[in-house]
């Protein structure tokens, strides 16, 4: 079967929550505290994604044939009238199979229907993600921020990328 990208439904929340946690644990191994990564509750992520989907959040999933990845996007949260890619994650077992590029292309198409450009934020130390986005036409634009999560125990230094939309 060929992979399919489709809009997510509330029924996908469990798969999305699982993928979110497993991808963080793999991608951020050595970049975030191990005890934090090991303790991320799938149930919390699932509940959060269920709320997002019930509230009309824009989320796409890639299925091959089961859901193995997702992306969330919408209006830019911190600036001018642009789009933003909020998250794109694949289950680690399907990395390097082209599914991220497939999902990313669908997100760009959706964003381009409403905005001339988009931004995204990447963990400053995540070289794999930075290389992925640079290959896909995104460029650092000089923006940076520090996010604090886990009750203030984990600080994330992030860099902003921008690209015009097709």
Secondary structure, DSSP 8 states (H G I E B T S, - for coil): ---EEEE--GGGHHHHHHHHHHHHHHHTBTTB-HHHHHT--HHHHHHHHHHHHHTT-EEEEEESSSEEEEEEEEE-SSSSS-EEEEEEEE-GGGTTSSHHHHHHHHHHHHHHTT-SEEEEEEETT-HHHHHHHHHTT-EEEEEEEEEEETTTTEEEEEEEEEEE--
